[in-house]
Amino acid sequence: MEARAYLKYARIAPRKVQIVLDLIRNKPVDQAMAILKHTPKAACEPLEKLLKSAIANAENNHNMDKNNLYVAECFVAPGPVLKRMRPRAQGRAFRVLKRTSHITIALKERD
């Protein structure tokens, strides 16, 4: 049995999120929450909110014990890319790619 939480269309690049997800993978939820709270990365704020959501899903929907939960699976997939133009010298324009992410966290109970 596992509890999942998804965050779709997060306005942060997937490679920035992947760095933080590697820190919390296979950690107990209380330790993962502490890591997210004290890591100075932009991805920590939405990931902390997503982890809280996954914990709530586990407790309320699957009757799991919060003390035995750990981050079994967490990954990020690229979402759609917003393409914008940036004005440059002599009437030119450069393309700016604003990347989005789809983030998934799955929690399981330790035996």
Backbone torsions as a table, in degrees:
resi	resn	phi	psi	omega
1	MET	NA	135.1	178.3
2	GLU	-141.2	153.0	176.6
3	ALA	-113.8	133.5	-177.4
4	ARG	-119.3	155.1	171.4
5	ALA	-141.2	141.7	-177.2
6	TYR	-122.4	144.8	169.8
7	LEU	-127.5	113.3	-177.7
8	LYS	-102.8	148.4	174.3
9	TYR	59.0	36.6	175.7
10	ALA	-69.8	131.9	-175.7
11	ARG	-84.7	62.2	175.3
12	ILE	-146.9	145.6	-176.0
13	ALA	-67.6	141.3	-178.1
14	PRO	-60.1	-33.5	-178.0
15	ARG	-69.5	-26.7	175.6
16	LYS	-73.2	-35.9	179.8
17	VAL	-71.6	-38.5	-176.0
18	GLN	-60.0	-36.4	-180.0
19	ILE	-60.3	-43.5	-178.0
20	VAL	-75.0	-37.1	179.4
21	LEU	-62.7	-33.6	178.3
22	ASP	-65.2	-25.8	179.5
23	LEU	-73.6	-32.0	-172.6
24	ILE	-102.7	-6.0	-177.7
25	ARG	-62.6	134.0	179.1
26	ASN	64.9	21.5	177.5
27	LYS	-101.6	151.6	171.3
28	PRO	-61.5	153.3	-172.4
29	VAL	-64.7	-35.0	179.8
30	ASP	-68.0	-37.1	177.1
31	GLN	-70.4	-40.1	178.1
32	ALA	-62.8	-39.6	178.7
33	MET	-64.9	-39.7	178.5
34	ALA	-65.6	-40.0	178.4
35	ILE	-61.9	-45.2	-179.2
36	LEU	-65.9	-35.0	-177.7
37	LYS	-70.5	-30.8	-173.0
38	HIS	-110.6	10.0	177.4
39	THR	-99.2	125.2	-176.5
40	PRO	-84.6	64.5	177.8
41	LYS	-123.5	149.6	-178.6
42	ALA	-65.0	-29.1	-176.7
43	ALA	-75.5	-13.8	-174.7
44	CYS	-67.2	-35.9	-177.0
45	GLU	-64.1	-52.7	177.1
46	PRO	-67.8	-30.7	178.9
47	LEU	-69.0	-35.8	177.6
48	GLU	-64.3	-43.0	178.0
49	LYS	-63.6	-40.4	179.5
50	LEU	-67.4	-39.1	178.2
51	LEU	-64.7	-41.0	176.2
52	LYS	-60.7	-39.3	178.4
53	SER	-64.9	-41.7	178.8
54	ALA	-65.0	-38.2	178.1
55	ILE	-64.9	-43.4	178.3
56	ALA	-63.4	-39.9	176.5
57	ASN	-61.5	-42.2	-179.0
58	ALA	-64.2	-43.9	-177.3
59	GLU	-71.0	-47.0	-171.7
60	ASN	-85.4	-36.7	-174.9
61	ASN	-94.7	-28.7	-173.9
62	HIS	-119.1	3.0	178.6
63	ASN	53.0	42.8	177.8
64	MET	-91.3	155.8	177.8
65	ASP	-87.2	126.2	-176.1
66	LYS	-61.9	-31.7	-176.4
67	ASN	-71.4	-20.1	-178.3
68	ASN	-101.7	3.6	-175.6
69	LEU	-81.2	147.4	172.2
70	TYR	-142.7	160.5	-178.9
71	VAL	-80.0	98.3	-176.2
72	ALA	-77.5	-37.4	-174.2
73	GLU	-148.5	134.8	173.6
74	CYS	-151.9	131.1	-179.8
75	PHE	-152.2	165.2	179.5
76	VAL	-130.2	140.6	176.2
77	ALA	-123.9	146.3	179.1
78	PRO	-70.3	137.7	174.7
79	GLY	-96.2	-165.5	178.1
80	PRO	-67.2	150.2	-178.1
81	VAL	-102.4	126.9	175.4
82	LEU	-84.8	123.9	-176.9
83	LYS	-101.5	121.1	-178.6
84	ARG	-124.6	161.9	180.0
85	MET	-113.0	140.2	177.5
86	ARG	-117.8	124.0	179.4
87	PRO	-66.8	139.7	179.0
88	ARG	-128.4	-176.5	-174.6
89	ALA	-67.0	151.6	173.9
90	GLN	59.9	36.2	174.2
91	GLY	77.6	7.3	179.5
92	ARG	-84.3	169.2	176.1
93	ALA	-142.2	137.0	176.0
94	PHE	-107.4	149.1	-179.7
95	ARG	-85.0	136.6	174.3
96	VAL	-114.2	125.4	179.9
97	LEU	-100.3	114.9	178.3
98	LYS	-99.7	105.4	-172.0
99	ARG	-85.3	150.4	176.3
100	THR	-122.9	164.9	-175.2
101	SER	-133.6	148.9	167.8
102	HIS	-113.5	117.1	-174.1
103	ILE	-112.4	138.3	178.8
104	THR	-129.6	134.0	174.0
105	ILE	-126.9	130.1	177.3
106	ALA	-121.0	132.6	179.8
107	LEU	-112.6	143.3	175.1
108	LYS	-131.5	164.6	177.3
109	GLU	-94.8	139.6	174.0
110	ARG	-75.8	147.6	-179.7
111	ASP	-79.8	NA	NA
